[in-house]
Amino acid sequence: MPKKSNINFEKTFAELEDLVNKIEEGDLSLEESLKCFERGMLLTKNCQQALSEAEQKVKILLEKNNNSSLKNFDSSNND
C-alpha cells in the first residue's frame, strides 16, 4: 500500500490561488500558461483528496460519537 503524503491544504490552496492569479493576469506565454494550468490541476486534485480525507474522518468521528451517546443513553435507562 503506497504511503499517504500529508498535504498541507492551506499551503496547497494558496499556491493554487497564486497560479490562478498569474494566469488571469494574461502576462504569461502560452507555454507558461500551460505549465501553470497543469500544476493547478495537480494542486486541485491534492486539495480534493485532502478534503475527502477530512470529510471521512469527520464521518468516522460522528459515527463514534453517536454510537457512544446511544450506549450511554441505553445504560442510563437501565437503572
CORCORMO-V54915 format. One record per pair of residues at least 24 apart in sequence whose ideal C-beta (glycine too) atoms are under 7 Angstrom apart, sorted by sequence separation. I is the first residue (numbers start at 1). J is the second residue. If there is no record, write none. Layout:
[[I & J] [I & J]]
This chain:
[[16 & 40] [16 & 43] [15 & 43] [16 & 44] [12 & 43] [16 & 47] [12 & 46] [13 & 47] [12 & 47] [9 & 47] [7 & 46] [9 & 50] [7 & 49] [7 & 50]]
